[in-house]
Amino acid sequence: MTTDALPPLPKRPPQVDLDQTRERLTKLGLVHAAEALGEHVANAAKATHPPHRFLDGLLEAELALSGHLKTGQSWPGQNRPVARPGQGLS
């Protein structure tokens, strides 16, 4: 009895179901973020962005498209000095 070995199936990246996340973003009033979610997830996966960069990009898109953030404007507090232990703010 011979068994022919089947070639391995090509590996596909796992499918991500974003429907529930889109619904939650929409319930929070983040409609633009919900619409841009798929594109941002795909870009983050390709570029292997860390989670906080992904979230910042998604929120920045929401703010820009909703008119809260103008192009070139930074997040409030983004460029503030950081206090380190034993040092005051200068």
Secondary structure, DSSP 8 states (H G I E B T S, - for coil): ------------------HHHHHHHHHTT-HHHHHHHHHHHHHHHHHT--HHHHHHHHHHHHHHHTTSS-TT---TTTT-----TT----
